């Protein structure tokens, strides 16, 4: 099948979903353009900052459009491109976008409270503690997976210590990323002083992007994976503690232009070249490497269809910057459907790169996507070196924009886990745990420990935890909509389906880890060799995390169901 046809079908479906279902949700729940948002009422210049709707959209999209849409869609294509396409479109329109929009809406209607605080209000304090612990563990998994991806993307050396062929491109892209961080701070201070908008803001952002590329192309940094890992963690530390306007918002704004160019390049390339989709339509319900299509397909394609992480961004950062409620539709629902389109593009690029007999292209999903889109840019006369550096930067930025968001959310979750109403008279240890810098350090240290597992090993656990998080958020939204007298029936199908998917996947993962550890234990270790450390890191930590996630998830579901049954419809009156 022609890839252009697939892209056009996807675009029409997603646009119709936004214009139809998205607007219906906004009307049904009640979006009031005249209401004062938390960003306006509670402005503090740090977290609560009234921001232009398109800038908030840029932040939301760049934060949620991490590695998931590319990695998940291409990996899951092992089951065939049609199952992936159907899940992305159905999941994106009726699962993911609804969850993201609902989390943003609930938070804005509750003073910009994070999902943990919303759970305390609607589920109870025990549910809040359990959720925050779950959320913090999940953030550690995300940090580990995405930090490993970034460090691997910029890495200039192979396992033997020799420079790889792409050393220049990787080093240049790494330097571009560093300059992005520097110029983002400069951009933030400029915006703080002059508050530019429209074309003036765009010109400044694009100018800094060009300068970053000029410097990066002329002064590449050649480092190994370990060096880039340290740089990544230093960056996300500052991203987690600095005010939103100083680093994260301007960097997200600049990154969105790059994402836009990347998506445009992929779309135009597919339109002009319209290559054939070489991947098979459907390969069967069982895959030798991945397992059974249910539940693996639905947890592998996470961010492109439905993702609990998105709701953390919606309620943790975006809800505190929305200047007008009318912007919530494009921020909450719109950013998600655009991410679904990105997943479809990634699928089509992978399909075009595959051999005529259906054999997938060699390399990681990031490499396949990067090479494919870089090839499209070359068609339009862009030099190979520039196209390669640009795409390397883009795919790394996909992970970095999620990394800085999740580091901040993980820090906030850790603080909220140990905070009490009267922090002024709290115990010394509690004040320490709630300290911004200490909580950030602990969160990142946990994530750094998990990087030793490697992204390929931790990705299945990430997908399962991510989707379970979305189910827990949906359960909370059901209670919120019920007590505020709003229609919540549209949330029940995705809630039930995601609970079934995620618990099945986690149990399967748990069984796989037990088998792996048992097999290692029964294998004779040659004299002078120690393998148990590696076995524990690769499988033991995952086993522990899987058990914790299952136990926490079941407890949260129990408290959510109990709270829903005991709650009274219309018991809480909120301005529509």
Secondary structure, 3 states (H helix, E strand, C coil): CEHHHHHHHHHHHHHHHHHHHHHHHHHHHCCCCCCCCHHHHCCCCCCCCCECHHHHHHHHHHHHCCCHHHHHHHHHHHHCHHHHHHHHHHHHHHHHHHHHHHHHHHHHCCCCCCHHHHHHHHCCHHHHHHHHHHHHHHHHHHHHHHHHHHHHHHCCECCCCCECCCHHHHHHHHHHHHHHHHHHHHHHHHHHHHCCCHHHHHHHHHHHHHHHHHHHHHCCCCCCHHHHHHHHHHHHHHHHHCCCCCCHHHHHHHHHHHHHHHHHHHHHHHHHHCCECCCCCCCCCEECCCEEHHHHHHHHCCCCCCCHHHHHHHHHCHHHCECCHHHHHHHHHHHHHHHHHHHHHHHHHHHHHCCCCCCCCCCCHHHHHHHHHHHHHHHCCCCHHHHHHHHHHHHHHHHHHHHHHHHHHHHHHHHHHHCCCCHHHCCHHHHHHCCHHHHHHHHHHHHHHHHCCCHHHHHHHHHHHHHHHHHHHHHHHHHHHHHCCCCCHHHHHHHHHHHHHHHHHHHHHHHHHHHHHHHHHCCCCCCCCCCHHHHHHHHHHHHHHHHHHHHHHHHHHHHHHHHHHHCCCCCCCCCC
